[in-house]
Amino acid sequence: MSSATEKLYLLISESVRDGSFRKAVFSKPVEKCSDGPSRIDVRPVSVKGRVQLQVTRRIGAQECHENIDAKEGVALMHRFSGLMFRDVHFGTSAAEWTARHSRKGKCTLTKRETTGTPSESDTSHNRNRQYLIPDGEACPFLVATGIMSADGRVRAKHYAKFRQINRYVEFIRDVADHLPRDGAIDIVDFGCGKSYLTFATHHFFRHVAGRDVRITGLDRRRDVVDTCNTVVRDLGLDDIQFCVGDIADFKPVGQVHLAISLHACDTATDDALSAAIAWGTDVILAVPCCQHELSSHLPKDGLPLFSDHGILHEKFSSLATDAIRANLLECAGYETRVMEFIDMEHTAKNLLIRAIRRISGDTATTVGSREQMQAFCRQLSIPPLRLQQKLEEYGLL
């Protein structure tokens, strides 16, 4: 056993004994398996006036909790450290410790002093919502993009963005089980913009789920891409790249497992969806924006209660467009849900289309979805929209 490992074991034991223990997070499993935990969190809790340790195991999208006595908890944390998980983040009232174990078992232990007056550990069960990227723990990409301070505290003016990022990461967590279980996960983010959510995706898979990834972020704006690549270089990341380019022109090198399109304007969303479907992408996440195409096609006298009011006409057109998109994804072999997202700072569009490729073809579902769409379009005199045209062009409908 290395001296660093011995020191880590001693720190864990002594902090639990003297009451200074605050939390421990174990990630990056040594052995990856579908039914094993991808992460384990340990924190002190008060149960009937007695302090115990709560162990939270994250398996897939589920979490299970267990309260155990301190002695058993210390033994478990010793076993988790290095033997079951390569990364350990451990906190006391005085310092934060990070232990990283190499594949050969070598342990590197680093320390960061906490600032300010040590606070009492919150041992209650009724705490505020626990985020996948917590406030109070320095997250490199959030520090690099100015959302967090160097000591891990979320800046007040960026807290809405912080909440949005965590909500988005929850969507990513919920689809993780539908992605390949072995090897690197290949991800393409169309119209990545400032890439807060692209970096959040990378952080989740690498540091929460313990998976290898290859991410390509695509945007038309050179200045935005240059800024994102600067962050990549500053953080020393070798599995994420940003490129200047258009959705329609992008050609992936290999299989794409997750395609993301957040707020691609108008029919750019359709280009992203059709490309992802053509690649046989396992999971597609899209937040459409500025759906103007249908608005110009709807007859003004067909729906007077809507068309007499411009704002209602636009909103109805947007909802109808997204309903058609969701239906076309079903027709193309995807199980699709339309879900509520969180408003971005530059748009109030907050619907997310989540599409998961069905393992086997369901002819009845496909035929039924197509008949529903045809009836809907006939009723409103809607011609084939961009996504339908693209899918028919590719021979996917």
N, C-alpha and C positions, 0 to 999 in steps of 0.2 A: 504494500500500500504506500502511495507517495505521501510526502509530507503535506502537500496541499490538500489531499483527500482527508488525511488525519485531522488537519486544522478545520476543514469544513465540518466533519463529524463532531468535533469538539465544540465548535460554534453553535451548531444546532442543539446539542445536548444542553450546554450551559444556558443558552438563551431561553429555552423552554423551562428549565429549572428555575431561573431567576426572574421570569416573567417579562423579559424584554423582547421575546419573540413576537413578530408582527405578521409575517406571511412567508410562504415558500411556494415557488412555482417551478414545476418540473416539466420540461418539454424536450422535443426531439428524441423520440423513443429509440433505444438501441435496436430493438427488433420491431419492425413494422408489421402489424397484422390487423385485419379488418375488425376483429372483435376485442382488440386491446385498446387501452386509453391512449389518446394522442397527447394528452396533457393532464397533469394533476396539480391542483391547488390545495394548499393547507393553510389554515388560519385558526387562531384561537376563538372559541365561542363559549358563551356562558349558558349552561343548561342547569336549571334549578339551583342557581347560585354557585355552581361548580364549573371551573374552567376546564374545557376539554378541547381537543383539536378536531376541527371539521375537515374531512378529506373529500374533495370534489374531483371525481373522475369524469373526464370528457371522452365519451366513446361515440364517434360519428357526430351526429347533431344533438345527441342526448347528454345530459349531465346527471350523475347520481351522487348523492351526499351520504356521508357516514360520519358519525361523531364517535370518537374513541378517546381513551384516557391518554395522558401525556406520555407515559412510558412506552405504550404500544405505538403512539404516533412518532416518537423519536426513532424507534426501531424501523418503522416503515420508511421514514425519510432517509435514514442511512441506506436502506436497500434501494430506494429510488435513485439515489445520487450515484451516477456513473454506471451502476449495474443495470438499471432499467431505462434511465434517461441520461442523455449526454449534457443537457443544459440545465443549470439550476440557478434560479434567482431567489435570493434569500434576504429577508429584511428583519432588522431589529430596530429598537427605538433609537439606536445610535448610528447605525450604518447600513448600507446596502451592499450585498456581496453577490458576485456573479461567478459561477464555476462552470467551466466548459471542459468536457472530456473528449479527447481525440478518439478515433476509431481504435487506436492501440491502448486506450485506457489512461493516457496521460492527462492529468488534471491541471488546469490553469485557473487560479483563484485571484480575482481582483476585488478591490474594496472602494466604495465611494461613501464618504462621510455625509450624513444627512445634516441639513441646515435647520436652524431655528430650534425652539424648545421641543424636546421629545413629547409627543402626545400619548395619552393613554390608548391602548389598543381597543378598537371597537369590537366587542365580543357579542354584540346583539345579533339576532337573526333578522331583524327588520332594518337592514341597512339600505342605503340608496342603491339604485340599480348598478349591478356590476357589469362593466363594459369589457368586451374582448380585448380592447386596447385601453387599459385603465389609466385614469388620471392619477398622477403621482409617481408613475414609473416612466423614466425617460425612454421615449421611442424614437430611434434615430431619424426616421424620415419626417416625423412631426416636428422634431427639433430643427432639422435642416430647412423645413418649409415655414418655420416661424410660428407654428400653431402651439408648440410647447416651448417652455423655457428649458435651459440646460439641465435643471434639476427635476424635470418631468412634470411640472405644473402647467396645466392648460391656461393659456392667456385668456383673460376675460372676454376680450373682443372676438376671440375665435372659438368660443365654446359651442356656438350653434354648428359651426363647421365640424368640430370634434364629435358632436352627437351624430351628425349626418354620416361621418366616416364610420362610426361604430355601427350605426344602423345598416349601412351598406355591407360591412364585414359580416353581420349576421346573415344577410342574404347569401353571401359567399359560403359561409359555414353550412347553411342549409342545403346547398347543392353539392357540397364536397363529396358526399357518398356516391354521387352519380358520375364521378370522374374516375379515370383509371387508378387502381390501387397501387400499382407498381410503376417505377420509373418517373421521369420528370413530367409535369403537367405543362402542356403548351397552351399559352394564352395570348389572344390578340385583343387589344383595346382600340376600337375605332374612335377617332375624334377624341383623343385622351385629354386634350387641353392642358391645364396646369398639373394634372396627373396625381392629385391627392389620392384619388380612389385607386389608381393604378398601383401606386406605392403601397396602399392599404392592402390590396389583393396580394402583392408580393409578401408583405409582412405577415399576413394571416397564414399563407401556405408554408412559408419558411420557418416562422418563429412560434406560431400557435399550433399548426397542424403537423409541423416537422416534415414537410414534403419539399422535394426539389421542383423548381419551376423554370420555365423559359418564357419570358414575357416580352412582347413587342407592342409598344405604344405608337399609334399612328396619328399624325395631325398635319394639317395643311400649312400651319404657321411655323416658319423657320425659327422665329425668336422663342416661341413656346418650347419647341423641341430642343433647342440649344440650352434653355434653362433647365429642362428636365434631365438632359444628359450631364449637366454640371452637377446636379444632385447625385446622379448615379456615380460619377467619378469621386465626389467628396465622400460618399458612403462606402466606396470600394465594392460596389455590386458588379458581379460578372454575369448575372443571369437575367438582366433586364436591359432593354435597349429602346430608344425612341427614334423614330424615323419621320422625315417629311414625306408625305404622300397622300394619295386619294384612295378612298375605300375601293372604288371600282378597279383600280390598277394594282392593288396589292396581291401578291402571289405567295402563299405560305410555303415554307420549305418542306414541312412534314404535316402530319395530322394535327389539327387544331382541336383541343379538348374543351376550351371555354372561350367563347366570343362575347365581348362586352361592347355595347354601344350606348353611351350615356349622352343624351341631348344632341345627337346628330340631327341637324335641322332638316325639316320637311322630308323629302324623298331620300335623303342620305341615310335615314334609318332603314328604308326599304332596301337600299343597296347593301347595307351591312347585314340585314337579315337574310337576303337572298344569297349573299356570298357565304355566310355561315352555314346555311342549309345545304348549299352545293358542296361544301367541304365535308359534310357529315359530322358537323360539330356536336359534341355530346351535350353541352349545355349552352344556352344563349340567354344573356341578360340584356334587355334594352329598355331605356327610358326615352320614349319618343318626344320630339319637340317640334313646335311650329308646323302643325299638320295643315298645310294650305291646299294641298292637291284636291281633295274632295270638295272643299268649299266652292271652288270655281265650277265644279260639275253639277252640284245640286241645283235643280230647277227652282227658281225663285218663287214660283206659284205652287210648287209641290208641297211645301211645308210652311204655310204662311205664318203660323204661330212662332216659328223659329226665324224664318227669313225676313220677317218684318223688323227684326232687331238684330243688328250686326253682331253684337257680342254673343247672343244666343246661337246665331247661325254658325259662328266660329267654334263655339264650344261643342255644339252638336256634331259638327264636321270632325272635330278632333276625336270625340268619343266613338263615332261611327268608324273612323279610319282605324283606330286601335282595335275595335271589335273585329273588323275585317282582317287585320294583321294576325290577331290571335287565332282566328278561324283558319287562315291560310297555313299557319304553322301546324295546326292540327292536321290539316289535309296533307302536309308534307311529312307527317310521321312523328310529330312532337306532342308530348303532353304539356299543355299550356295553361298558365294562370296569369291573370292580370291582378297586380297587387299594388297597395299604396306604398309610395316611397316617401322621401322627405324633400321638401322644396329646396332647390339650389338657390344660391344668392342672386343669380341672374335670371331665374325663371321660376314660375309657379307650377310648372309641369311636374306632376308627382305620381304618375302611374308607371309601374315597372312591369314589363312583359317578361315572364320567366318561362322558358321552353326547354324541356328535357327530352332528349331523343328516346323514343320507345325502342325497347330491345328487339321486339318482333313486330312485324306489320299487322295492324288491326284493320282489316278491310272494311268491316262494318262501321267503325269509328270514322275512317277516312271518307267513306261514301256519305255517311250522315252529315259530317261537317261540310262537305261540298254542297250538299242539297240545301243546308241551312243558309250558306253564303249566297247561293244562287237566288233563293227566295227573297232574302234580305235586299239584294241588289236590284232585283226586279221591282220590288215594292217601292224603292226610292229612286228608280231609274238611274242607278249608279253604273257607269261603264267600268271595265277592268282597270284597276289602279296599278301603280308602279310595281308593287310587290308581286301581284298576280302576273303582270306582264313578264317580269324577270324570271319567275319560276316556270312559266310556260316556255319562255325562251330557252331555259336550261333543261327542259323536259322533265321537270320535277312535279308537275301536276297532271 
